[in-house]
Amino acid sequence: QVQLVESGGGLVQTGGSLRLSCAASGAIFNIYTMGWYRQAPGKQRELVAGVMWSSGRTYSADSVKGRFTISSDNAENTVYLQMNNLRPEDTAVYYCNSVVRGIDYWGKGTLVTVSS
């Protein structure tokens, strides 16, 4: 089993910044990817950004390019999401995701609210 614990959500004004963290623990050998998804009220869960664990290659949704940056600390099995220039439409529950040995694991989510 793999456990993912997120932290760093909260309330911020438009244009502000937040940094999310996700630490993986448990049977975490052979991580394939770690990343972030979000789900806004009434909408489907969508990919925000991710990192290929072995190569470090990152990818992100067009809607966050230039504003959000994903980074990782492989030694600590932790992934971060630096979110700058936040907009009200970024308001959502952000979920950490990891694919380990072909299985998707999810954190419980952390709420990010951006006020206008």
C-alpha positions in Angstrom: 0.0 0.0 0.0 1.0 3.6 -0.7 -0.1 6.5 1.4 -0.2 10.1 0.1 -0.5 13.0 2.5 -1.1 16.5 1.1 -0.6 19.8 2.8 -0.6 23.5 2.0 -4.1 24.4 0.9 -6.0 27.4 2.1 -7.7 30.7 1.2 -5.8 33.2 -0.9 -6.8 36.3 -2.8 -6.6 36.6 -6.6 -3.0 37.0 -7.7 -1.7 35.3 -4.6 0.4 32.2 -4.2 0.3 28.9 -2.4 2.6 25.9 -2.2 1.2 22.4 -2.0 3.2 19.4 -0.7 2.5 15.7 -1.0 4.6 13.1 0.8 4.4 9.4 -0.2 5.0 6.6 2.2 4.5 2.8 2.4 5.4 0.5 -0.4 6.8 3.3 -2.6 9.4 1.5 -4.6 9.0 1.8 -8.4 7.1 5.0 -8.5 6.2 5.8 -12.1 4.6 9.3 -11.7 3.5 11.7 -9.0 1.4 14.7 -9.6 -1.6 16.8 -8.9 -5.2 16.7 -10.0 -8.0 19.1 -9.0 -11.8 18.9 -8.9 -13.9 22.0 -8.8 -17.6 21.9 -7.6 -19.7 20.4 -10.3 -16.8 19.5 -12.5 -14.8 16.5 -13.4 -11.4 15.8 -11.8 -8.6 17.1 -14.1 -4.9 16.8 -14.4 -3.0 19.9 -13.1 0.7 18.8 -13.3 2.8 15.7 -12.9 6.4 14.4 -12.9 7.9 11.2 -14.4 9.7 10.0 -11.3 12.7 8.4 -12.9 13.5 11.0 -15.5 12.2 14.1 -13.7 10.3 15.2 -16.8 7.3 17.4 -15.9 4.0 18.1 -17.7 1.1 20.3 -16.9 -2.3 21.5 -18.1 -2.4 24.4 -20.5 -4.5 26.3 -18.0 -1.7 26.5 -15.4 1.4 26.8 -17.6 3.4 29.8 -16.7 1.7 30.0 -13.3 2.1 26.6 -11.6 5.4 24.7 -11.2 5.7 21.1 -10.1 8.9 19.9 -8.5 10.0 16.8 -6.7 12.4 15.6 -4.0 13.0 12.0 -4.9 15.0 11.3 -1.7 12.0 12.4 0.4 9.4 10.9 -1.9 7.7 14.3 -2.0 6.2 16.4 -4.8 5.4 20.1 -4.6 3.1 22.4 -6.5 4.0 26.0 -6.4 1.0 28.0 -7.5 1.4 31.7 -8.4 -0.9 34.3 -9.8 -3.9 32.3 -8.6 -7.3 33.0 -10.1 -10.8 32.3 -8.8 -11.2 29.5 -11.4 -8.3 27.7 -9.7 -10.6 27.1 -6.7 -10.9 23.3 -6.2 -9.9 20.4 -4.1 -6.4 19.4 -5.1 -5.5 15.7 -5.0 -2.1 14.2 -5.0 -1.8 11.2 -7.3 0.9 8.6 -7.7 1.1 5.6 -10.1 3.1 2.9 -8.4 3.5 -0.5 -10.2 0.5 0.2 -12.4 -1.8 1.2 -9.6 -3.3 4.7 -9.0 -3.1 6.0 -5.5 -4.8 9.2 -4.2 -4.5 11.5 -1.3 -7.5 12.8 0.5 -7.3 16.2 -1.1 -6.6 19.7 0.1 -8.9 22.6 -0.6 -7.7 25.7 -2.4 -10.0 28.7 -2.4 -9.1 31.8 -4.4 -11.3 34.8 -3.6 -11.9 37.6 -6.1 
